[in-house]
Amino acid sequence: MSLGKGHPGVLQVLLPGLKYVGWAVTSWFAYRLFSAYAGSGLFAPAVVQRIRHLGICIVLVGICNGGVALLVTLLASYQTAVPLAFSLMVSVMVVCIQVFFNVVPGLAIIFIAKVMDEGRKIQEEQELTI
């Protein structure tokens, strides 16, 4: 890790690339979800489970992106000798934006999976009713 001024460190080069790994994993979960849609109904247990996994993955990617944004911002402010109070304020704003725009949709997807699971249970009960 290089902390000299003007030279990017290993962390500053590798950390932003981690978010792409997270989104690749999220895309894989989305592919599995759409494959389950093709093979079974909308309220199938496998579909509901995959929707829940996709939501959890999006939440985890959001939290990791927030941590990466915090580290990159703090490292950049350290290398440019920005005052600590200002760099912390900017870092917290960046983290809040990253977390809000990733965690909130992930939680909404988890909520939708819960609603669809309840819909599946109601549909199963109706099939058993004469």
C-alpha positions, 0 to 999 in steps of 0.5 A: 500500500503506497501512501505517498502523495500522487501515487495510487495505493493498492487499496485505491486500485483494488477496492473500487473493483470489488463492487463489480464482483458484488454486482456480478454475484447479484446478476448471477442470483437474478439469472437464477431467479429468471430461470426459476420463473421460466420453469415454474409459476410466479408463486413457486417456493423456489422463485420466492426463495430466489427473490429473497436471496437476491434481496439479501445479496443486494443489501450485502452489496450495498453495505460493502459498497458503503465500506469501500466508499468510506475507505477510498474516500479516507485514503484519498483525503489522507494522501491529499492532506485534507483536514480530518473533520472535512474528510469524515463529513464527506466520507459519511455522506458518501457512505449514506448515499451508497447504503441508501441507494443499495440497502433500501431497494434490497429491503424492498425486494425482501419484503416483496418476497415475504408478500409472495410467500404469503400469497403462495400459502394462500394459493395452496390453502385455496387448492385444498378447499373444496 
